[in-house]
Amino acid sequence: MRKLSSSLLLLILLISSQAFGAGQELINEVENLRNSIGLTDRQRPRLTLRLADLYFDLAMDTAQKEAEAGVLEASEKVKNIYKKSLAYYKDALTGEEGKFSKPPMTSIFKINFQMARAYHKLGNLDQAVELFEKVVEMPVKSENIKREAVLNLAEVYEGKNQFDKASKNYDLALGLCDQKELCSYIQYRKSWIFFKEGNIDKAIETIKLGLYDSHGKLKDQALRDYLMFVVQRPTDGQKEMVEFETFATQNNRPEIMTSLMEGFFGEGNRVAGVAFLSYLNRKKPDMFSQIRLMEEHYGFRNWEQYNTFLTQAISTMKVLDLKAEENKKIEKIMRRLVVQLDGERKQDPSRNEELKKTIDLYLGYFPNDELRDKMVNGWIAAENNEEKILAKLPEWIAGEKKYERTEREKELRIKRISLAQKLKRNDVVLTETKDLLPLLSEKETREYKYLIARTQYAEKDFDNALVGFRELATLPEGAMANQIDKFAIQSQNLALDILNQKKDFAGIQAQAATWLGVAAFKNHNEYKEMNKIAEQARFEEAANKEDNPESLETFREYCLSGKYADKSCMNAKVLAIKLKNQKVLIEILTKMGDEKALLVEYEAMGEFTKAAHLLEKKQKGQKFDLDTWMKISLFYEIDRNLQQRDRVLRSIIKELAKVKTLDEARQALLYATLNDAGMIDAKVLNLPWSLSRKMTMIHELELRGSGTKATRQQMLSSKTTLGDKWSLAKLEKVYEAYNKQKKIGFYGRASQSKFKKRINSLNQFVSVSKGLLEGSDYKTRVIILKLMSKAYQELHDEIVATPLPEGLEAEQVAQINTQLQDMAAPFKLEETNYGKLKDEQLAQIEDAELKSRLSAEFEDYTAFYTEKPTYGHNIMDLDYTAVNQPMEILKAKPNEVAALTQIKDYFEVNKQSRIANYFKGRILSL
């Protein structure tokens, strides 16, 4: 393999370095190549300059990586690389110390620029300035390099605090910049010159020009510096708030307002800080902000604003986690405020409300705080209205209970009880004392148990007071005289007083006996009095015995045995009704012979046959009343006593034969009853039915096959449809007329008279058909019109098909055929007209399946008439098992809605609507 020439190898290395950057491996290759050629080799200057560039790039890359790793200043490694780069640049600049010609002007220009950058990176600012200025002054056209040189000069002068020279060079760079990003950067650097010179307004004005990158996006560092400039300026923040609210919104950077707020506070500008903090709180209410605002406005003595943010903070109150740093700050601020306000209100009582609300806020945030007791005491000290203190105490008590601070809870409850007694708030005394009891010792509880009972007594809550007094008055077996304390004596006396007011004479005896049987009490001063009370109670009990089952049984026995019958039976009746003892009530009513009341009770308790018998008995000798007799039949039917029901129905039929009219509602009920009883026949047609109902019944009889010649004639007399049987009967006449005319032929001899006869018969068929159309349903109209259209079509076809004599000339045949067509045309027209009428009627039919069948050809029109008869519902077909239990319930509880509903639902489900409606009516009447 041939060795590469130095020129070819140089070219390869130059290309590879352009493609892959200044890696150490490449540097080594180039250095090896430079060292391998002669000192006078013409390629040597190019390799020297290339090595200078490669080392410069390597230094830049290494510094970048160190910066990314957190190394802020250039390491010795980086500095050494820059120094190697400088050494090669110097060799290149001097033509390898005179061995070669100096490089051209353009190369010198670039070498000076790179050397200046290297000196700048190494901190050799004087050498950097000298070379950067030389680059700027050289007559070489390279705007980019000169701009970079000017920028570097500006940065160097800025670093040396030579602000005038720095500003001058930034202006020069600005005149050379051709990219928005660079121009923005230059303005940013200029703003810092103004800021360092103390011209804050100019710094703010200038940095605004350097806020955005080439994509119109805010640069974070520039933004931070901009905000830092703004907060340095003396202001109340109002102008900045308006300006930056728009600025933050336009840039979708809401955090800008927060940064400004913190910046103002950091600079000690509390007025502007508060303005921004208030703005942030309005945008997104935050309790930390609200607490801070409270403290700031307290410092300003702006009580209106203090209360505004206090109210906001209370509305968002919640328990805070003290581990969070922000919450620790809240705690410190709040404590400072409470201490300051407590001192404030002692001098100025008008600040009491602020102190109380602030304490409420503090305890809301820190309910289990070590200062809780002091806070509560401070609140009470600031409140002059005892009612408000009374209302506030439960809140604190709940907190003590939650955090298991039992002694403090006990203390606050006793305080509230005392306050409630003073304010005569018995409701509070009761609830609070009951909650206090579990916190007390056994000895302490007697006083507060008596307080509960005594308060209930004052409120006339005698039942509960009596329970309490009885407990306190109970003496242990073998009690000694010294165990009868004041609470026991007072409780016993008040218990007896309550029982006396309640007229509980048995209770008085029992309560007195609890003490009269105690040996220690026999020597007590009140023994004789209590014994007297017990004797009086026994007397009163005898005279005022209460209504109860025992009393009822006594009255019953007396009534049934006939003793003091008038009084005992009436008392037994009233008491049986009061105690809802149905069995005894029936016994007493039977004994008294009160059939009117018995009838009501029998019906109510489901003894329908018995009720029907009594109702029939009551109707004897009375004018016939259809409603009553229908009710009697219904009662028998419910009890499935069908023999008696049918007997009553036959009697009703007989009586109704004498009646001329009957309203529609009664007709409907009568028909349904007779239908369920299987009594619908030709005989009942003579009852006073309306014509429409009578015709409906006639049609129903025809459907059942129970019609007669008379009913068929009556059905056919109807001009309007009654149903399928009516339609079939009418269609028989239509088809009969159709077949008759169709059979008349008119070919051959006497064809003219035959044709006339055919026409007359056709007209008769049409007349019969038209007479039925108006009263028929759509289905029947379609069948008739279809048949009429068919009749005319058939006549047309027969005329056109008339046979011609043999031997006629073609001209004669054509002439005759034309005449036949003219003769048949009117019949074709009629066929078309009736066809249209048929289609119109067909369109009225909503049943798609029926419409489809009628549209098709059919032979048997009877297939369209399948109406079935409607028979009644025989109650004997039902299984009464499901209603046996609720029926039994009615015997004891006649008005039990659940049982009545169960029975009603059963008959509804089993299509016994008349019976179901009866039970529904009973339910509605309760």
Secondary structure, DSSP 8 states (H G I E B T S, - for coil): -----HHHHHHHHHHHHHHH---HHHHHHHHHHHHHS-TT-TTHHHHHHHHHHHHHHHHHHHHHHHHHTT--S--HHHHHHHHHHHHHHHHHHTHHHHTS----HHHHHHHHHHHHHHHHHHT-HHHHHHHHHHHHHSS---HHHHHHHHHHHHHHHHHTT-HHHHHHHHHHHHHH--SHHHHHHHHHHHHHHHHHTT-HHHHHHHHGGGSB-TTS-B-HHHHHHHHHHHHTS---SHHHHHHHHHHHHHTT-THHHHHHHHHHHHTT-HHHHHHHHHHHHHHS--HHHHHHHHHHHHHHT-HHHHHHHHHHHHHT-----TTSHHHHHHHHHHHHHHHHHHHHHHH-GGGHHHHHHHHHHHHHH-TT-TTHHHHHHHHHHT---HHHHHHHHHHHHHHHHHTT-HHHHHHHHHHHHHHHHHTT-HHHHHHHHHHHGGGS-HHHHHHHHHHHHHHHHHTT-HHHHHHHHHHHH---TT--GGG--HHHHHHHHHHHHHHHHTT-HHHHHHHHHHHHT-GGGGGSTTHHHHHHHHHHHHHHHHHT---SHHHHHHHHHHHHHTTTHHHHHHHHHHHHHHHT-HHHHHHHHHHHT-HHHHHHHHHHTT-HHHHHHHHHHHHTTS---HHHHHHHHHHHHHTT-HHHHHHHHHHHHHHHTT-S---HHHHHHHHHHHHHTT--SGGGGGSS--HHHHHHHHHHHHHHT---HHHHHHHHT-SS--SHHHHHHHHHHHHHHHHHHHT----STTHHHHHHHHHHHHHHHHHHHHHHHTTS-HHHHHHHHHHHHHHHHHHHHHHHT----TT--HHHHHHHHHHHHHHHHHHHHHHHHHHHHHHHHHHT---HHHHHHHHS--S-GGGG----------GGGS-THHHHHHHHHHHH-TT-HHHHHHHHHHHHHTT-HHHHHHHHHHHHH-
